[in-house]
Amino acid sequence: MYKRISSWDALCDRLEFDSANSMLTLPAMKRRQIMRIVPVGHALSIFFVITFAICIGWGLVTPPAMHMHEAWEMMMPGFHWVSFPAFLIGLVWAYVYGWYTTIVFVPLYNLFNKRGAAE
């Protein structure tokens, strides 16, 4: 994607001054970077799944006053504290919420990133 620059002098030769932002940039940095939905969706969903599993593990080793299961029960239909089928339902919901967040966030990011590049 980017050419590797082998020396400091070659790097300095390629730098350009961006007067709009008052900073030095490489020409490749001016290209608009877009987010793709599929990689972000999988990454965010897996992050939510891991976070959910850690939270359930935390709930198993801490006193009931420190549990989050009331919040999970409200946000994840079919989840009840604590059984293996409910845990699996929670994992599915965490994955779904990751995709929901991605489907809303990525197009908005790309929209505002396009506007910023045009200015």
C-alpha positions in Angstrom: 0.0 0.0 0.0 2.7 2.5 1.0 6.3 2.5 -0.3 8.9 2.0 2.3 11.2 5.0 2.6 14.8 3.8 3.2 16.5 6.9 4.4 15.8 10.1 6.4 16.8 12.3 3.4 14.3 10.5 1.1 11.6 11.0 3.7 12.4 14.7 4.1 12.3 15.1 0.3 8.7 13.7 0.2 7.3 15.8 3.0 4.9 18.6 2.0 3.6 21.5 4.0 -0.2 21.4 4.4 -1.0 25.1 4.9 -4.7 24.4 5.8 -3.7 22.4 8.9 -0.2 24.0 9.4 1.6 20.6 9.4 4.0 18.5 7.4 2.4 15.5 5.7 3.3 12.8 3.3 1.3 12.8 0.0 -0.2 9.4 0.9 -1.6 10.8 4.1 -3.9 13.1 2.1 -6.0 10.1 0.9 -9.2 9.6 2.7 -9.2 6.4 4.8 -12.6 4.7 4.8 -13.8 2.1 7.3 -15.1 -1.1 5.9 -18.2 -2.6 7.6 -17.2 -6.3 7.6 -13.9 -6.1 9.4 -15.1 -3.5 11.9 -18.3 -5.6 12.4 -16.4 -8.7 13.3 -13.8 -7.0 15.4 -16.4 -5.0 17.4 -18.7 -8.0 17.8 -15.8 -10.2 19.1 -14.8 -7.4 21.4 -18.4 -7.3 22.8 -18.4 -11.1 23.2 -15.1 -11.1 25.1 -16.3 -8.3 27.3 -19.6 -10.1 28.0 -17.7 -13.3 28.9 -15.4 -11.4 31.2 -18.3 -9.7 32.9 -20.1 -13.0 33.5 -16.8 -14.4 34.9 -16.6 -11.4 37.2 -20.2 -12.0 38.3 -19.4 -15.6 39.2 -16.5 -14.6 41.6 -17.9 -11.4 43.2 -20.7 -10.6 45.6 -24.2 -10.0 44.1 -23.9 -6.3 44.8 -21.3 -6.0 42.1 -23.2 -8.0 39.4 -24.3 -6.6 36.1 -26.9 -9.3 35.3 -29.8 -7.0 35.8 -28.6 -4.8 33.0 -27.9 -7.9 30.8 -31.4 -9.2 31.5 -32.9 -5.9 30.3 -30.8 -5.6 27.1 -30.7 -9.3 26.1 -34.1 -11.0 25.8 -33.8 -14.6 26.9 -30.8 -14.0 29.2 -31.3 -15.0 32.9 -28.7 -15.3 35.5 -27.0 -17.9 35.4 -27.3 -20.9 33.2 -25.3 -22.2 30.2 -28.1 -21.7 27.7 -28.6 -18.1 29.0 -24.8 -17.6 28.6 -25.0 -18.7 25.0 -28.0 -16.4 24.4 -25.9 -13.5 25.9 -23.0 -14.3 23.6 -25.3 -14.2 20.6 -26.8 -10.9 21.7 -23.3 -9.4 22.3 -22.4 -10.3 18.8 -25.6 -8.8 17.4 -25.0 -5.6 19.3 -21.5 -5.4 17.9 -23.0 -5.5 14.4 -25.7 -3.1 15.2 -23.1 -0.6 16.5 -21.0 -1.1 13.3 -23.9 -0.7 10.9 -24.8 2.6 12.6 -21.2 3.9 13.2 -19.2 3.0 10.1 -21.5 4.8 7.5 -21.6 7.9 9.8 -17.8 7.9 10.2 -17.3 7.5 6.4 -19.8 10.3 5.8 -18.1 12.8 8.1 -14.7 11.6 7.0 -15.7 12.4 3.3 -16.8 15.9 4.3 -13.5 16.5 6.2 -11.4 15.4 3.2 -13.3 17.8 0.8 -12.6 20.8 3.0 
